[in-house]
Amino acid sequence: MPGTVTMYSTTWCGYCRRLKSQLDREGITYNEINIEHDPDSAAFVEKANGGNQTVPTVLIFPSSGADSVTMTNPSLAQVKEALAA
């Protein structure tokens, strides 16, 4: 699938594990960043989520050159739709 996906996560997040499993099953590649080990990424997640470190937070850059999209706990369908934009 075109475009790039970055998933901000933690090791203990069940929603993160579920989304990673779904992306793997669909063959969608992603870069995973653990916000517990990267303060800059934790700050990005907080900014995207009103001061909360809510994960998974996903940043998508569609291959079409459209603006990036940031989503919190998206479904697989939402990720695919954003990639196709």
C-alpha positions in Angstrom: 0.0 0.0 0.0 1.4 3.5 -0.9 2.2 6.2 1.6 3.9 5.9 5.0 2.5 5.0 8.4 4.1 5.8 11.8 2.5 4.3 14.8 3.2 5.8 18.2 2.7 3.1 20.9 3.7 1.6 24.2 4.6 -2.0 25.0 1.6 -2.5 27.3 -1.1 -1.1 24.9 -3.6 -3.8 23.8 -5.1 -1.5 21.2 -1.6 -1.0 19.7 -1.0 -4.7 19.5 -4.4 -5.2 17.8 -3.7 -2.5 15.2 -0.2 -3.8 14.5 -1.6 -7.3 14.0 -4.2 -6.0 11.5 -1.6 -4.0 9.6 0.7 -7.0 9.4 -2.1 -9.2 8.2 -2.9 -6.7 5.4 0.7 -6.2 4.4 0.8 -2.5 5.4 4.2 -1.5 6.6 4.6 0.9 9.4 7.3 2.5 11.6 6.6 2.0 15.3 7.9 4.4 17.9 7.6 3.6 21.6 6.7 6.9 23.3 8.1 5.6 26.6 11.6 5.7 25.1 11.3 8.8 22.9 10.4 12.1 24.7 9.9 14.0 21.4 7.4 11.4 20.2 5.6 11.5 23.6 5.3 15.3 23.2 3.9 14.8 19.6 1.3 12.4 20.9 0.3 14.7 23.8 -0.1 17.6 21.3 -2.2 15.5 19.0 -4.4 14.3 21.9 -5.1 17.4 24.0 -2.3 16.8 26.5 -2.9 13.0 26.8 -0.5 10.3 25.9 -3.2 8.3 24.1 -1.9 5.4 21.9 -2.0 4.2 19.3 -1.6 7.5 17.7 -1.0 7.1 14.0 0.6 9.6 11.6 0.0 8.9 7.9 1.5 10.6 4.8 -0.5 9.5 1.8 1.6 8.9 -1.4 -0.6 11.3 -3.3 1.1 14.1 -1.6 -2.0 15.1 0.3 -1.6 16.6 3.8 -0.6 14.2 6.6 -3.3 12.8 8.8 -3.0 12.1 12.5 -5.5 9.6 14.1 -6.0 8.2 17.6 -6.8 4.6 17.9 -8.0 4.3 14.3 -9.6 1.2 12.8 -7.8 -0.7 10.0 -10.4 0.7 7.5 -9.6 4.3 8.6 -5.9 3.7 8.1 -6.5 2.2 4.6 -8.7 5.1 3.7 -6.1 7.7 4.8 -3.4 5.9 2.9 -5.5 5.9 -0.3 -6.3 9.7 0.0 
